Amino acid sequence: MVPTIIVGNGITGVTAAQAIARAEPGTAVHIYAAEPHLTYRRPQLPAYIAGEVAAAAITHRPPAWYEEQNIHLHLGCPVAELDAPAHRLRLEDGTSIPYQRLLLATGGRAWMPPVEGAALEGVFTLRTLDDARTIRARARHVRRAVVVGGGILGLEIARALRALGLAVTVLELSDHLMPRQLDREGGAVLQGILEEMGIHVLTQSATAAILGNGEVSGVQLKEGGRIPADLVVCATGWRPVVELAQQAGLTVDRGVVVDKYLQTSAEDVYAAGDVAEVGGRLYGIIPPAIEQARVAGANMASPGSATYTSTLPSTTLKVAGAELTSLGKCVVDDTQLLQLRHVDLERRHYRKFVVEEGRIVGAILLNERARTPAVRRLIREGVDVSAHTSQLLDDDFDLTSLSTKQVAALP
Ligand SMILES: Cc1cc2nc3c(=O)[nH]c(=O)nc-3n(C[C@H](O)[C@H](O)[C@H](O)COP(=O)(O)OP(=O)(O)OC[C@H]3O[C@@H](n4cnc5c(N)ncnc54)[C@H](O)[C@@H]3O)c2cc1C
């Protein structure tokens, strides 16, 4: 029987394989993976760098799990070419294999800005376990690090390097940290937390060049000044891995374009996770990747059986005991939207709600763990909070008391 094939063994590939195995017990699913490792949890890589977890502890599933599910894993086996009309793949070693249905779960790769000095020894990006190993090996023997990029990944890396005892400077282009998930007020609270940990933060700082002679020695700032460094990690974004789809002539924009069934422009070829562009959108985080993988897997087993629309963007950063959650449309410059804020710099608390047509559409919650589940539900269910906007920020207002039913029952 012609097999079902998945390219990529990140969380998307493995979740989709499981969905197919469940929907069609007995079907042989083959996963072809460029990396030589069993699927691991990428969010744990900073903790691995810090020496807080071992590589074995971040593995997602043991080998026996694959056998039980009839999933055949081909590690260190990159796919080089897709011939969609012929329903065939060519592996890098030249082997040609047929497929009945195919999932592209090729994910993303770290994006390195085209800056002078990026190729010097000691300059890294972080996406894979192998990247993390190299960073850790160097970090254990040097003293000063610069992290370019003050987004969530940059801050996780900075925390890990600081935990190893390095002097760490974070450079952020914007005027505050985590500009995609935080506004200026929230950024200021977060910066205070990082500085307490001994992490030096420079906002509105652009990297002009990475300096060194063979090996990195520092970073030259566009606004003037140099920061000495023995290790530089660029956490400046990621890009979907679209080459396979592009070469095969599939529709590709920023990612591989898919419809609501997660089908690409080619028959029997699906895409999900970081590589997929759904409704013009790339996500780059795990919750949508898992939801898409389940939908794609269901459709590969039984075409047209499941649809995907969107996932509420949600990120959580845990740093120095602080917990920061950003939900939905939380950074907006639309003056038509109501933006409610509560800042407590001393206690390191920050709470913000964005309200559109009486409904919370976005929120930032820093050290507000108790409120997070209630807010997440209010956004997901689109509960009308218009009668309560003056109370939403009150410390003693019970957000769990609001529900679709209760609001509908109001006169
Ligand atoms: C350090 C780090 C921390 C993160 N933290 C968080 C977090 O806290 N929360 C969150 O939601 N998200 C986080 N993310 C993002 C999250 O890891 C991604 O959204 C997720 O990994 C996407 O899964 P994926 O399976 O689609 O792609 P990937 O994980 O990128 O996996 C794709 C796999 O496909 C393989 N591949 C590519 N091309 C081929 C080919 N031609 N042949 C065979 N194999 C191929 C790649 O080698 C890779 O192993 C983090 C990412 C990183 C790097």
The ligand as an ORCA input file, in Angstrom:
! r2SCAN-3c Opt
* xyz 0 1
  C      14.012     28.257     21.590
  C      12.565     28.294     21.237
  C      11.616     28.498     22.223
  C      10.264     28.513     21.895
  N       9.349     28.704     22.906
  C       8.041     28.654     22.611
  C       7.069     28.772     23.654
  O       7.397     28.977     24.826
  N       5.751     28.671     23.327
  C       5.352     28.448     22.033
  O       4.153     28.334     21.782
  N       6.256     28.345     21.025
  C       7.578     28.442     21.285
  N       8.495     28.329     20.267
  C       8.016     28.134     18.880
  C       7.695     26.656     18.664
  O       8.818     25.890     19.000
  C       7.256     26.415     17.212
  O       6.020     27.081     17.014
  C       7.072     24.930     16.957
  O       8.292     24.264     17.108
  C       6.523     24.677     15.531
  O       6.476     23.305     15.309
  P       6.589     22.708     13.839
  O       6.563     21.224     14.032
  O       5.604     23.326     12.956
  O       8.029     23.149     13.298
  P       9.487     22.820     13.833
  O       9.496     22.657     15.300
  O      10.376     23.856     13.228
  O       9.834     21.396     13.196
  C      10.005     21.216     11.817
  C      10.955     20.071     11.573
  O      10.986     19.799     10.185
  C      12.297     19.483      9.788
  N      12.474     19.698      8.352
  C      12.502     20.866      7.669
  N      12.714     20.647      6.341
  C      12.788     19.304      6.188
  C      13.005     18.467      5.057
  N      13.158     18.960      3.815
  N      13.069     17.120      5.253
  C      12.899     16.593      6.492
  N      12.701     17.353      7.610
  C      12.643     18.696      7.460
  C      13.144     20.450     10.626
  O      14.471     19.977     10.721
  C      12.409     20.396     11.968
  O      12.927     19.419     12.802
  C       9.859     28.331     20.554
  C      10.813     28.143     19.547
  C      12.159     28.127     19.880
  C      13.183     27.912     18.798
*
